[in-house]
Amino acid sequence: MTDIPRDDKSADSQTEQAGYADDDYERAMKEALALMEKGFHLGGTHKLDRDALHDRKAARDTDPH
């Protein structure tokens, strides 16, 4: 088996680039989590409150036919 000569500058460059990629990933993750925490207003209004939407008894009592 023949050993391929290794360029130390190339290895250092790859290590440095991997470090930048990790930093970019961390920054993007923090930004995405902050956006999700804040949420988005997509317009519209709620005409029913949560209790009315989850009222199972009223849904069962309604005759679909």
ChimeraX attribute file (.defattr): number of C-alpha atoms within 10 A of each C-alpha:
attribute: neighborCount
match mode: 1-to-1
recipient: residues
	/A:1	3
	/A:2	4
	/A:3	5
	/A:4	6
	/A:5	6
	/A:6	8
	/A:7	8
	/A:8	9
	/A:9	9
	/A:10	10
	/A:11	11
	/A:12	11
	/A:13	11
	/A:14	12
	/A:15	12
	/A:16	12
	/A:17	12
	/A:18	12
	/A:19	12
	/A:20	12
	/A:21	12
	/A:22	12
	/A:23	12
	/A:24	12
	/A:25	12
	/A:26	12
	/A:27	11
	/A:28	12
	/A:29	12
	/A:30	12
	/A:31	12
	/A:32	12
	/A:33	11
	/A:34	11
	/A:35	11
	/A:36	10
	/A:37	9
	/A:38	9
	/A:39	9
	/A:40	8
	/A:41	6
	/A:42	6
	/A:43	6
	/A:44	6
	/A:45	6
	/A:46	7
	/A:47	7
	/A:48	8
	/A:49	8
	/A:50	9
	/A:51	8
	/A:52	11
	/A:53	10
	/A:54	10
	/A:55	10
	/A:56	10
	/A:57	8
	/A:58	10
	/A:59	12
	/A:60	9
	/A:61	8
	/A:62	8
	/A:63	6
	/A:64	6
	/A:65	3
